[in-house]
Amino acid sequence: MSSDSGMQIVVDGLVKRFGAFVALDGVSFSVGHGEIMGFLGPNGAGKSTLIRTLCGLLRPSAGRALVAGIDVAKDPEAIRRRIGYMSQKFSLYGDLSVVENLRFFGGIYGVPDADMPERLRFAVAMAGLAGREDALVATLAGGWKQRLALGAAILHRPAILFLDEPTSGVDPGSRRRFWDLIHTLSEEGVSVLVSTHYMDEAEYCHRIALINHGRLIALGTPQELKQRSLGGELLALEGQRIGDAIAPLARAPGVHDVAMFGNALHVLVDQAALRLPALLALLAKEGIADGRGRRIEASLEDSFVHLVSVESPQTGGVS
């Protein structure tokens, strides 16, 4: 890394091993003040291992990681006092009320007694639970629980927030409202590192790191990743039994990659206008008489699927 100046998180050649298995393999990136960095990858890619290491819960095997200027290998306790953390599993206590949960976490985070009433009001308002402070958390809907957990994670006003797949299993509307809160925190200067496997959520991040088998395979803004990573032009082909055409299409001249997306095939080619007529003829030859196609712009999911497909095959994984 050329400079750590102005960075809230600096990761340089980070390695984490579990015995002979390498969960993180030379990962390097940085996160600035107020930046939202998304880590996108399949289950087992290493996202949770990375966050737990940066939170000081796991010790690095090699490389360097600084959080708020503190080396995670040297003083993990100091890091935990300066960050907020929200796990992918709901972490609050269902048999306690909303305000009891917040008071408990405020005590863990060392919120001064004099500041506690104001912090509690803030967290309750952020979660949209004004008037329901005495409700048991177990009775709340998923979206409310999620926002309440976020409120608990930032009661001590941390400058850095780690979110490990925080919206897993939550409905789309609640996920969008949650991301509105994340952007509000970012505008206030909070640096956020969030892991997700939802492609639409990755679009909300300032930058995205794609991770697979513990390796960083791409890093950039959502638009940069969509523009630069495919190395060709994209066609969408549709028709009945379109899945039967994957193998013959993959062998056709000018075709770099073929992947199933819903009811269509996304076909990466060298020149869309040149290849489309020949590929439609190939569909007809394969018995797909209603085959049709058009050129499309690549989505983030297209880029991710392509980047993963060109990776050297490996086995195993740690979440």
N, C-alpha and C positions, 0 to 999 in steps of 0.2 A: 504494500500500500504506500502511496506516495506521501500522504499526510493524514494525520488523525485530527487535525484542527477542525473544530466545529462539529465533529461527529459525536453523537450520543452512544452509538454502538459501532465498534470496530472489530471485525472478525478477519483473521489472516491465517490461512492454511489450517483451519481447525479440523482436528481429527478426533473422533471418539470411537474406541474399540470396546467390544464386549467379548473378551476372549479372542478368538481368531476372527470374529466377525467385525467388519468395519462399518459402523452405522453412519458416520460422517467422514467423508474422504476429501480432505483438503479444501474445505469451504471457505471462501473469502468474500466479504461484502462490507458495506458500512451504511449507517442510517443517520441522517442529519436531524437537527432540531425541527420538530413539527412534521416530519416526514412519515407517511404511512407506507411501510414496506410489507408487501404480501409474499408469503411463501406458499407456492402452489405445487402440489404433487400428489400422487396416488397414496393410498394407505401403505405404510411400510417404507415410504421414501426417506424418512429421517427427520420430518418436520418437528415432531414432538421431542425427539432427542435433542435437536438443535435448541429449542426453546428452553428445555430443562437445563441444558448446559449453560446457556446464557443467564438463566435465573440463579445459577450457583447450586443447583440441585444435583448435577452430575459434574464430575471433574474431567476436563479435557485430557485426552491421551497425548496430544501433540498440538502444535500451533498456538495461536494467541487469540484471546478474546477480551476486549475491554467494554465494560458497560458503565456509563457515566464516568469514564476515565479510570475505572477500577478493574484490575486484572481478576477475572473470574476464578482463576486457579489459586490466587494468593489471598483473597479476602471475600469469599462468597457471602458472609454475613453482612458486610457493608453494602453489597449489591442488593440483597433482599430488602434492606431498609429504604432503598431508593427507587424501587420499581413497584408496579402493580402487575398482578398475574391473574389470569382467568383461564381455567382449564376447560377442556372439551366436555368434561363431565360436570354436571351441576354441583357446585361446591357448598351451597348454603344448607342450613339445617331445616328440614321440613316441619319439625315439631316445635320450632320457635317462630315467633311472629316476625313481621318485616322489620320493625324497629329493634327487636331483640337481636336479630342477626346482625344488623348494622352496628349496634353497640358492641357486640362481641368482636367483630372484625376491626372496628375502630380501636378497641383495646389492644388487639394483636399488633396493629400497625403503629401503636403509640400515639394516636391522636390526642392532643392535650384536652383535659376535661373542659377547659374554657372554650375550646373550638368545637366540641362535639355537637351541641345543638344545631349550629349552623351547618355543619357537615351532614348531619342526619337529614335536615330539611332539604339540602341540595340533592342527596341521593334519592330520597323519596320522590321528589319532584321529577328528577331525571327518569326514574322508573315509571312515572305516571301513576303512582300509588297514593297520592294525597287523599286522605280520608280512609285509607285501608292500612294504616300503620300497624294496627293490632291484629290484622289477619294472619293466620298461620301460612307460612310459605308453601306448605304442601297443597294448599287450596288454590294457588295461583296458576294461571295459564302459563304456557311455556315462554311466550314473549315477555311477559312481566318478570318471570323468574330470571330470564336472561339479562334484562336491563337492570334488575336489582343486583345481580351478581357483578355487573360492571360497576354499578355505584359503589358496592362494597370494595371492589379492587382499587378504586381511586379515592377513597375516603381521606387518605393521607396526602393527596395531591402529588402523586409521583410524576417525575418528568419523563419517565419511560414506562410504556405499557406493553406487556406481552399477552397475546390472546391466542390460545391454542384451540383452533377449530371451534370458536365460541358459538357459532350459529348452527351447529350440527343438530338436525332433527327439528328445527324451528321453521314455521311456515314462512313463505316468501314475504308477506307483508311485514311481519315482525322482524325479519332479517333486514329489510330495507330501513325500518325505523332505527334498528340497532346501528346501522352504518351511518345514519344521520348523526347519531351521538358521537361516533368515532371521528367523523369529520369536524364536529364542533370542538372536540378535544384537540385535534390536530391544529385547528386555527388558533387555539390558545397556547400552542407551542409544545404540546405533548408528542413525543416520538412514539410511534406504534409499530410493533412487529406482530403481524397476524398470520397464522397459518390457516389454510382453507383448501378444500377440494372442490368448491363451487366456482365455476368459471365466471359467472356473472359477478360474484363478489370481488374477484381479482381485478375486474375493471374499475372498481372504486379506489384502488390503491394508486399511490403516486408512482411507485415502481414495483415490479414483480420479479421474484427470483423463482425460476423453475428448478425443482430438485427431484432427482430420481436415483434410487439406489445409493443415497448418501452423497451424491455429487451434484454440484451446481451446474446445470446444463445451459442456462440462459439467464440473463439479467438485463432489465431495461424497463422503460415505460410500457404500458399495454400496447400503445400504438407502435412503438419501436419493435416489439416482439412480433406483432402481426405483420409488419412490413418486411422485416429482414430475414426471418428464420426459415421460410419455406423454400426459397431458391427456385421458384417457378410460378406458374399460374394455376388457378384452381377452377375446376369444373364440378358442377353438381349434376349427377345423372340419376334419373328416376325411371320407374317402370315396375310392372308386376314381376315378382321373383328377381328383383334387381340384385339381391345378394348372391344369386347363382353366377353372376358375371364377374365377381371379384378376381378370381384366378386368371381368366383369360384377359381381363383388362390390365392386370398387373404385368402381363407379358407383352403388352402391345407397345409398339415403337413410341418413344417420347413420353412414356408414363413413368413417373418417379415413385409414386405411392398411391395406394387406394385404401380408403377407410370407410366404414359404415357409419353414417350419421343419421339416426332416426330411420326414416323410410327411403333415404337417398344414399348414394355413394359420393364421397368427395374424392376427386381424382386429381392428383398433382401432375401437371404436364409441363413440358418445356414451352410450348406455344399453344394457347387455348384455341385461337381461331383456326390454326392449322390442324389440330388434332381432333376437334369435336366431330366433324363429319365422319371421319374414319372410326371413331369410337361408337357413334350411333349405328354405323353399319355393322360393327362388331356385335352390338347388342341384338340387332335383328338376326344376325347369323346364329346367335346363342338362343334364339327363340323368344326374345323379349320384344314383341312386335310393337308395343306401345312405348318403347324407350324414347326418352327426351332428355335434353340437357341444356345447360347455360353456364356462362362464366359467372363466378361469384367472387366477392371479396373474402379474404381469409378472416376467420374469427380467431380469438385467442385459443379456443379449443382445437382448431385446426393446427395451429402452431405447436401446441403442446403435444398433440398426438404424433405429429411428424417428428418432433425433437426426441420424443421417447422412442419412437420406432427406429431411429437411426443410432440409438445407443447400443453399445455392445451388450449382448444378453448376459444377465446375471441372475442369480437366484438368491432367495432369502430376503429379509427385510425387518426393520424395527420401526415402529410408528414414531 
